[in-house]
Amino acid sequence: MAKKSKAKQEELEKYYKEQVPVMLIKDNAKYKDDVTVTVNGVNYQIQRGVQVMVPRCVALAIERSHRQELAAQEYMDSLKG
C-alpha cells in the first residue's frame, strides 16, 4: 500500500514540475511589468508578451490568480448595480 502511495506522489510531482508554455498579455498601461509568482517558496519572474516555459504548478497558480481577479471584479460590479 505504501508503495502505491509513494508512486502516486512521485507521479504528481512529475506532473506539477512538467514544463508548459505560458504567455501573459502585455499592454502599455496596467499590464506592462513582469509578473513574479512564488510557489512553495520558489520565485519565478515571468516576462509579459513573450511565451515562456514554466513548471505546471506556476501556470496553475497564474490561472487561479486570474480567476480570482475575475471573481473580485464580478463582485464589485454587482455592488454597483
N, C-alpha and C positions, 0 to 999 in steps of 0.2 A: 504494500500500500504506500509506503514512504517513497519507493522508487517512482511510482506513478506521479506522486505529488511533486517530486523533485524534477522529473521530466517535464511536467506541465509548467512548472515555474521557469525552467530554462527556455521552454518554447515561448512563453510570454515575454521573457526578457529579450529574446531574439527578435520577436515581433516589434516590440517598442523601440529597439535600437536600430531597426532597419531604416536605411536612408530613403527618404521620399522627397519629391520636389515640392517647393513652396514658392509662391510669388505674391508678395504683398503690394497692394496698389500704392501708387505714388502720385501726388499732385503737388502743387507749389504752395499749398495752404496748410490744411490740417494734417495731411498725411505726407510729410516730406522727410522726417527724420527716421533714422534706423530704429528698429524695434529690438529691445532687449527682453529675452524670455529666460526665466530661471526655472529649471526643473530639477528637483532633488538636489538643490544646492549648486548646480552647474549652470553658468550663464552662457547664453547664446546670443550674439548680436547679429541681427538679420537685416540685410540691406533691402530697402524698398525698391521696387521697379525692376528687380533682377531675379530671375529664377535661381534658387539655391537649393542644395540638398541638405536636409536636416534629419535628425532621428525622428521617427514617427511620434514619439512622446512629445516632442516640441511642436510638431504640426497639430497634434490633438489639443495641446494647450492653447495654441493660437486660435483654433476653431472654437473652443469653449469660450474663450475671451470674447470673440466676435459675437457669438450667440448671446452672451450676457449683455454686451453693449446694445444689441438689437432689442432685447427684452426690456432693458432700462429705458431706452428711447420710447418704446411702445407704452410703457407705464407712464412716462412723463407726458406723452401725448394724450393719454386717457384722462389725466388730471386737468388738462387744459379744456377739454370738451365739456 
